[in-house]
Amino acid sequence: MTLESNSPEAHDKIEIRRSLAHAFWIGGPSDAGKTTVTRLLVQRRRWQWYPCDLHEHNHLIARADPVLHPNIYQALGRSFDESWVHPTPQQLFEQVLATNEERFPMICDDLRLMPRRAPVLVEGPRLFPNLVAPVLSSPRQAIWLLPTEAFIRASQERRDKPNLRVESSNPERFRANFLARDSLLADYIGTEVVKRGLPYIEIDGRRTAEEIADSIQSHFAGYPEYI
């Protein structure tokens, strides 16, 4: 055993991984079909489900603290124009990275409070590789869905995203900024997944949601906590 393995930092990492050993993670950018396949898996396995998007209000508004979450807190109270029309896509992208660094510990805190049986399936577009990888006990515990550009565009058009653009003074600018930001996020997530050697499935529309769920289930089955 090395001195490094006896350090407080090493001990903390072990404890974090142990406390989240019951969590399985499905990440990937928006418009990858994560919610659809997660719903299928939850129905099959009767697991708990933690959809990160549904907790966004609690994390970004109700629980935002000016000291602990300065980047989240400074965004409170902004108008649609201040949030989406005036910034550049790059600024919007960087804001997501900064706020997500503050939000991810809240997600982990929530998961620690959930029962350890049955396992919990954690799903959302902000499960970035640099945040999730350090809390994994095994690569079998997580997977990312990486959609092609064509798949993303088709999903965005079908869902008429973003719906809230009509609430701004410049819906076209709102939409352009929103879609450009999401493109930057998709590139970032894909690059990080590949760079870190993390498991992923390319989503191009040629496989059904059931088939993708089968692949994810097979991937998770190699992890000891899978039941």
C-alpha positions as CSV (number, residue, x, y, z in Angstrom):
1,M,0.0,0.0,0.0
2,T,1.4,3.4,-1.0
3,L,1.4,6.6,1.0
4,E,-0.9,8.0,-1.6
5,S,-3.5,5.4,-0.9
6,N,-3.5,6.3,2.8
7,S,-4.0,10.0,2.1
8,P,-7.3,11.8,3.1
9,E,-8.0,12.5,-0.6
10,A,-7.7,8.8,-1.5
11,H,-9.9,7.9,1.5
12,D,-12.5,10.4,0.4
13,K,-12.6,9.0,-3.2
14,I,-13.1,5.5,-1.9
15,E,-16.0,6.7,0.4
16,I,-17.7,8.6,-2.4
17,R,-17.5,5.6,-4.7
18,R,-18.8,3.3,-2.0
19,S,-21.7,5.6,-1.2
20,L,-22.7,5.7,-4.8
21,A,-22.2,2.0,-5.6
22,H,-25.9,1.6,-6.1
23,A,-26.1,4.2,-8.9
24,F,-26.0,3.4,-12.6
25,W,-25.5,6.4,-14.9
26,I,-26.8,7.1,-18.4
27,G,-25.4,10.4,-19.8
28,G,-25.2,12.1,-23.1
29,P,-26.3,15.4,-24.7
30,S,-29.9,16.5,-25.2
31,D,-31.8,14.7,-27.9
32,A,-30.1,11.4,-27.5
33,G,-33.1,9.4,-26.4
34,K,-31.9,8.9,-22.8
35,T,-35.3,9.2,-21.2
36,T,-36.9,6.8,-23.5
37,V,-34.4,4.0,-22.9
38,T,-34.2,4.7,-19.2
39,R,-38.0,4.3,-18.9
40,L,-37.7,0.9,-20.7
41,L,-34.9,-0.2,-18.3
42,V,-36.8,0.9,-15.2
43,Q,-39.9,-1.0,-16.3
44,R,-37.8,-4.1,-17.0
45,R,-35.7,-4.1,-13.8
46,R,-38.1,-2.3,-11.4
47,W,-35.2,0.0,-10.4
48,Q,-35.4,3.4,-8.9
49,W,-35.2,6.3,-11.3
50,Y,-33.5,9.6,-10.8
51,P,-34.2,11.9,-13.8
52,C,-31.8,14.9,-13.3
53,D,-34.0,17.3,-15.3
54,L,-36.9,16.9,-12.8
55,H,-34.6,18.0,-10.0
56,E,-33.3,21.1,-11.8
57,H,-35.6,23.5,-10.1
58,N,-34.5,22.3,-6.6
59,H,-30.8,22.4,-7.5
60,L,-30.7,25.7,-9.5
61,I,-33.3,27.7,-7.6
62,A,-34.5,26.3,-4.3
63,R,-31.2,25.1,-3.0
64,A,-28.9,27.7,-4.6
65,D,-26.6,29.2,-2.0
66,P,-24.6,32.4,-2.8
67,V,-21.5,31.0,-1.1
68,L,-21.6,27.4,-2.1
69,H,-23.0,28.0,-5.6
70,P,-21.9,31.4,-6.8
71,N,-22.3,30.6,-10.5
72,I,-25.8,29.2,-10.0
73,Y,-26.8,32.0,-7.7
74,Q,-25.8,34.8,-10.0
75,A,-28.1,33.4,-12.7
76,L,-31.2,33.7,-10.5
77,G,-33.8,36.3,-11.6
78,R,-32.4,36.8,-15.1
79,S,-35.0,37.5,-17.8
80,F,-35.3,35.3,-20.9
81,D,-33.4,38.0,-22.9
82,E,-30.6,38.2,-20.3
83,S,-30.4,34.4,-20.2
84,W,-30.7,33.5,-23.9
85,V,-30.7,36.5,-26.2
86,H,-27.8,38.7,-25.1
87,P,-25.1,36.0,-24.3
88,T,-23.1,34.3,-27.1
89,P,-23.3,30.5,-27.5
90,Q,-19.8,30.2,-26.1
91,Q,-20.8,32.1,-23.0
92,L,-23.9,29.9,-22.6
93,F,-21.7,26.8,-22.9
94,E,-19.2,28.0,-20.3
95,Q,-22.1,28.9,-18.0
96,V,-23.4,25.3,-18.1
97,L,-19.9,24.0,-17.3
98,A,-19.6,26.3,-14.3
99,T,-23.0,25.8,-12.9
100,N,-22.8,22.0,-13.4
101,E,-19.6,21.9,-11.3
102,E,-21.7,23.3,-8.5
103,R,-24.8,21.2,-9.1
104,F,-23.3,17.7,-9.4
105,P,-22.5,17.4,-5.6
106,M,-26.2,18.1,-5.0
107,I,-27.1,15.2,-7.3
108,C,-24.7,13.0,-5.4
109,D,-26.2,14.1,-2.1
110,D,-29.7,13.2,-3.3
111,L,-28.5,9.7,-4.5
112,R,-26.9,8.9,-1.1
113,L,-30.2,9.5,0.6
114,M,-32.0,7.0,-1.7
115,P,-32.4,3.3,-0.7
116,R,-29.6,1.1,-1.8
117,R,-32.0,-1.5,-3.0
118,A,-33.1,-1.5,-5.7
119,P,-30.3,0.2,-7.7
120,V,-31.1,3.7,-9.0
121,L,-30.8,4.7,-12.6
122,V,-29.5,8.2,-12.9
123,E,-30.2,9.9,-16.2
124,G,-29.6,13.4,-17.6
125,P,-27.8,15.6,-20.2
126,R,-25.5,17.2,-17.6
127,L,-23.8,14.0,-16.4
128,F,-20.5,15.1,-17.8
129,P,-17.7,12.5,-18.0
130,N,-15.3,14.6,-15.8
131,L,-17.9,14.7,-13.0
132,V,-19.2,11.1,-13.2
133,A,-15.9,9.2,-13.9
134,P,-14.4,10.0,-10.4
135,V,-17.4,8.5,-8.5
136,L,-17.5,5.2,-10.5
137,S,-16.4,2.0,-8.9
138,S,-16.4,0.4,-12.4
139,P,-16.8,1.5,-16.0
140,R,-19.7,-0.9,-16.1
141,Q,-21.6,1.5,-13.9
142,A,-22.1,4.1,-16.5
143,I,-22.7,4.6,-20.2
144,W,-23.2,7.6,-22.5
145,L,-25.4,7.9,-25.5
146,L,-23.8,10.0,-28.3
147,P,-26.2,11.0,-31.0
148,T,-25.1,11.9,-34.5
149,E,-25.6,15.5,-35.7
150,A,-28.4,14.3,-38.0
151,F,-30.2,12.5,-35.2
152,I,-30.0,15.6,-33.0
153,R,-31.3,17.9,-35.7
154,A,-34.2,15.6,-36.4
155,S,-35.1,15.5,-32.7
156,Q,-34.8,19.2,-32.3
157,E,-37.2,19.8,-35.2
158,R,-39.6,17.2,-34.1
159,R,-39.8,18.7,-30.6
160,D,-39.8,22.3,-31.9
161,K,-37.0,23.3,-29.5
162,P,-36.8,25.5,-27.6
163,N,-40.4,26.1,-26.8
164,L,-39.7,29.0,-24.4
165,R,-38.2,31.1,-27.2
166,V,-41.6,32.8,-27.7
167,E,-41.2,34.4,-24.2
168,S,-38.2,36.5,-25.4
169,S,-38.0,39.6,-27.4
170,N,-36.1,37.8,-30.1
171,P,-37.2,34.2,-30.6
172,E,-34.9,33.6,-33.6
173,R,-31.9,34.8,-31.7
174,F,-33.0,32.7,-28.6
175,R,-33.3,29.6,-30.8
176,A,-30.0,30.1,-32.6
177,N,-28.2,30.6,-29.3
178,F,-29.9,27.6,-27.7
179,L,-29.1,25.2,-30.5
180,A,-25.5,26.5,-30.9
181,R,-25.0,26.0,-27.2
182,D,-26.3,22.5,-27.3
183,S,-24.1,21.7,-30.2
184,L,-21.0,22.8,-28.2
185,L,-22.2,20.7,-25.3
186,A,-22.7,17.6,-27.5
187,D,-19.2,18.0,-29.0
188,Y,-17.7,18.5,-25.5
189,I,-19.4,15.4,-24.0
190,G,-18.4,13.2,-27.0
191,T,-14.8,14.4,-26.9
192,E,-14.6,13.8,-23.1
193,V,-16.1,10.3,-23.3
194,V,-13.7,9.2,-26.0
195,K,-10.7,10.9,-24.4
196,R,-11.3,9.1,-21.1
197,G,-12.0,5.8,-22.7
198,L,-15.5,5.6,-21.2
199,P,-18.3,3.3,-22.6
200,Y,-20.7,4.8,-25.1
201,I,-23.3,3.9,-27.8
202,E,-23.6,5.9,-31.0
203,I,-27.2,6.9,-31.6
204,D,-28.0,7.3,-35.3
205,G,-31.6,6.2,-35.6
206,R,-30.8,2.8,-37.1
207,R,-31.5,0.9,-33.8
208,T,-34.8,0.9,-31.9
209,A,-35.1,2.1,-28.3
210,E,-35.6,-1.5,-27.3
211,E,-32.4,-2.6,-28.9
212,I,-30.4,0.3,-27.3
213,A,-31.9,-0.7,-23.9
214,D,-30.8,-4.3,-24.5
215,S,-27.2,-3.1,-25.1
216,I,-27.3,-0.9,-22.0
217,Q,-28.7,-3.7,-19.9
218,S,-25.9,-6.0,-21.1
219,H,-23.3,-3.4,-20.3
220,F,-24.7,-2.9,-16.7
221,A,-25.0,-6.6,-16.1
222,G,-21.2,-6.9,-15.8
223,Y,-21.3,-4.7,-12.6
224,P,-21.6,-6.5,-9.2
225,E,-24.5,-4.3,-7.9
226,Y,-26.6,-5.3,-10.9
227,I,-29.7,-7.2,-9.7
